[in-house]
Each structure stands twice: as structure tokens, then as C-alpha cells.
């Protein structure tokens, strides 16, 4: 079992210290969220809350996750970083490939790309990307990313993206893992077919168990059941050593957690208190695995 620290919605001036503390305490990775902007109104429900409302507001701090990974990578040496998850549907994959390759180089290949389609029609429209056919467009974008990040002179001619021979240097020395997010059947099929893992949003244990079983079935159908595959989970009703062992039993390989929440602290809590909660979590939990 691995443990990943989520720094979602933390003040930006805390990120470096949180990364250093997480590395010192044995966390395997930092999970970095993605939000392009806060639109005053949205024409779709947020898919991961019961009422469809966003649980942040226009004042909530966000930073581009790739820039954050490069910044935090500069003050650490072993801990990994991954987006959880980056909204690929509203981004151009050629430009994104340049960014991902740069972060991989600057962090010594300590970066993984967690990706999803995206849920907000406004993010698509205001970034110049079509909302229609977004799933198929993301499938092509994943192919483009994998092709360019593989190195060498490459070209691509698809329905949504088309370019002649190009090369981006340096290419990552190691394969950048792609962790596909999303709870829909289409997202699970995408994860099983092309992902190096799957990343959950907030889920109850029984739902998480059923989803992992479905992923196993789908990976078997795609002939990938013998390949390594990460399950990154945010489970909202199983905690502590026993709870995390229960998650491991159903196939979770990576717990995404925010230790200060267990101390009743908010996103903007004092950095010293957050560091204390990270150390306490490591002493009580991580050392037991």
C-alpha cells in the first residue's frame, strides 16, 4: 500500500513545505488537483457531490498542477507527483505534451498524468474546445500524448487532431504513467484499455469495491489483466489501519488522503498544524504498512 498526500485547495505558499514534509514522512506521492477557473454559473452538475454543487468558491486557491509539480519537485528528491485529475478535454494535447515532458525532465521522471474528460461545458467552450464528442476527442488526445512523449520524430492524423512530423526534446527517460479518472462506464473502459491505473473521486467503500471489480473484468476483456495497474482511491468511509487494510484487500494500491482533515482542520489551516498532522499520520498509519 502506498499513501499519497492531497494538497487540494491549500494556500499556494504552503505547497513546498507540504511536499518536503510528506517526503520526509514516507508518503509516496503528492496528488495535485486541476481547475482552470471558477465560472459564476455552470450549465452542468458537478458529478462528485450528492447535490451536484461545487464544494469550493471563487476565492478558493488553485495553481496549474504541472507548474506546481515542477516547483515542488525542485525542493524534493524522491517523492512523486501526479495530477488527480487533469481535465484533458479542454486542453490541446500537443501543447500539453510539451508541458508534461518538461515536468518529467525537471523532476527526474517523478511525474504521472492523472487525466479525465472534464465536466464543465464552460471550460470547454471558453478554452476553445468542443463539448460535443468530448470522449472520443479525449481518446485521440491520449494517443497524441503517448506518441509524442515516447520520443523521436512522430506524426498523427486523426479525426480531431492532425499534425505532420515533429519531435519534442528531451523526451521523458521513463514512461509517464497515465491514470484515468472518472466513475462512468466510459471512463472505466478507457482506464482499462489505455490506463496505467485508475483514480477515484470521493467514493464509499462498497461502491469502490464494485468499481474495482468492474475494472478487473474490463481489463480482462482488453487482455490487460496481467499488466501492472494502480488503483488510487479516495474512500470516504474506511479509515485507520483497519480501514486501509480493508481497502488493500479489495485492490486499492494507493490511498489519497489529507491528514489534517482528521484533526478537524480546514484547507487553509496553519502550515505548522498541517505538518504535525502529516507526521502523526505517518507514525500511526504509514509505519504499519
N, C-alpha and C positions, 0 to 999 in steps of 0.2 A: 504494500500500500504506500502510495505517495501522497503528500499533502501540499496543496497549492494555496498561497495566500491571495485572496482577492483584495484589491485596493480600490474597488469601485467607489467613486464619489468622494474619495478622500481629498483634502486640500493638496494642491499640487506641490507645495513646498515641503510636504511630508514624504513624498514618494521615495526619494533617495535613502532617507533613514529607514523607512519601512523595508526597502529591499535589502539593505545591509543587515538589518536585524533578522529578517527572515532567513537569509543565507546562513548567518551565524547559528541560528536555532534549528537548522536541519530541514527547512522547507525545500521542496524540490523545484518549485516554480512560483512565479507571480502571474496571476490572471489579470489581464487588462481589458476593461470594457470598452465599448465603442458607442458613441452617439455624435452625430455630425452637428446637430443643432436642436434647439427646442423650438418647435413651431407653436404659435399661440393656440391654434386649433389643429386637430388631426381628423382625417376622414376615415380612419380605421381604428379598431380597438387594439390596445396593446395586448398581445396574446398570452402573457405570462402572469397576469393578475386576475383574480376572480371576477372583478367588475370591469375589466378592460381599460382601467385608468393607469396612467403612468404614476410611478411612486417617487418621482423626482420633479423638480420645477425649473423655472427659467434661471434660477440663481445657482443651481447645482453645478459644481465644477467638473469639467471633463477636459481631457487632453487627448490629442491624437495618440492612439495606442502604440503606433510604431515609433513615434518620437519619444514617447515615454520609455519604451523598451531600450532604445539606444541610450537614453540618459541614465537609466537605472543600470544598464549593462556596464557603463563606464565606472561605476563605483563598486562593482561586484566582480567575481571571477568564476563562480561555478553555478549559481542559480540560473534556471532557465526562465524564459518569458513566453507567454502566448496570449493571443487575443481571445476574448471569451464574451461574445464573438464579434468579429468584424463584419459589417454589412457589405457584402460583396456586390449586391445587385445595383447599387447606386454608384459604384466605382468603375473606372476604366482599368482592366486587368494589365494592360501594358505599363501604364504608369505605376500601378500597384506592384508589379514585378520589380521595377526599379527600386521601390521603397523597401520591399521585403528583402531583396538581395543586399541592399545597403545595411539593413539592420542585422542580417545574418553575418555579414562581414565584420561589422563593428562590435558585435557581441561574441565573436568567436563561435559562430554557429550554435548559439543558445536560444534560438527563436523558433517558435511554432506558430503556424497561422490557423487560428480558430476562425471559422467563417460560416456565415449564414446568408440567406437571401436578403433579409430586411423586411420590415413590416409596414413602414410608414409611406404611404403614397407621396407625401410631400417631400420626403428625402429623395425619392427617385426623380420627381418632376423638377425640383429646384436644383438638382445636380445634373440635369440634362439627360437622364436615363429613362427609358420607357418602363412603366409599371407592367404593361402587358407582356406576356411571355417571359416574365422575370425568372421563373425556374429554369427554363431552357437556356436563357441567356447566362445565368449563373453556371450552368453545366459547361457551357463553352468557355466562360471566364476561368473556370478551374483548369480546363485543358490548356488554355493560354498560359496561365501562371506556371503550371508544371513544366510546360515546354520551355519557356524562357529561363526559368530557374534551373533547368537541367544543364544549361551551358551550351556553348557552341553557337554556330550560325543556324538560325531556325526561321521558319515561315509558317503562317497559318491562314487558312482560307475557309471561313465558316459562314454560317448564316448571319451572325451578329457581329463578328469580329473578323477583320481581314487585313493582313499585312504581308509585305514581302520580306526577304531575308534580312535578319537583324541579329545582333549579338549584344548582350549586356555583360560587362565585365566589372569586377570579378563575379563569377557565379558562386553560389554557396558551395563550400567544400563538402558539406554533408547534405543529404536530402532534408529539405524543410518539411516537417510533418504537417499535414492538413487535418485539422479536427473539425468535423462538420457539426454544426449546431442545428437545433430545431426538433420539435416533437411531432410534426405531422408525418404521415406515411411517406410523402415525397422526400422529406428531409432524411428520414431513416433509410430509405432506399439509396439516397445519394451518399450518405455516410458509409453504408455497407458496400457500395460499389466502388467509390473512389477515395474514401477517407482512410487516414491512419488512426482514426479514433472518432468518437462522438462525444459532444459536450452538451450537458443538460442545462436548462434553466432551473428554476425552483420547482422541485417535484416532491411528492410524498413517496414514501418507501415502496408501497405496493405498486404505484404507477411506474416508478423507476424499475422495479423488478420486471414488470410486464414489458416495458420498453426494451430492456436489455435482452430478454428472451426473444423478442421480435427481431432485434438486431442480429442475434445469433442465427436465427432462421434465415434472414435475408443474406447474411454473409455466406451461409452455406449454399444458397441458391446462386450466388455470384461466384462460387468456387473460391472464396477467400477465407474460409473458416480456419485454415491452418496458419494464417499470417498474423503477426502481432497487431493488436488493436487496443487502443486506450479507451477507457470509459471514465470520463471526467464528470463528477456528479456534484450537484447542489441539492442535497436531500434535506428537507425541512422538518422531518420528524424522527430522525435517528441520530443521536449524538453520543459523545463519550466513547470510551474504549469499546464497550459492548456494541454500541450503535454503529461505530465504524467497522467493527468486525462483521456485523450483520451485512453491511454494505459490501464488504470484501467477498462475503460468501455468495452474493448474487452476481458478482463480476465487476464491481467497481474497482478501478485501479488507481484512481486519483481523486481525493477529496478536495473540493474547492471550499475554503472556509474563510471566515472573517472573525478571528478570535475575540476582538473587543466587543462584539455583539453579545457574547455570553456574559460579559461583565456589565451589560446594560448601557454601553457607550454608543454614541451615535457616530455617523460618518465623519463629523467634524470634531471629534474628541481630541483632547490634548495628545500630542505625539508621545510624550513620556508614558502616559497611561496605555496607549496603544502598544508601545514596545513592551511594557510589562505584561500585557495580556498575551502577546506573541510568545514571550519567554515562558509564561505559565502554561500555555497550550503545549509548547514543545516538551516541557518537563512532565506534564501529566498524560499527554497523548502520543506524541511522535516517538518518544523513547520506548513506548510499549509495542511498537511495530518493527 
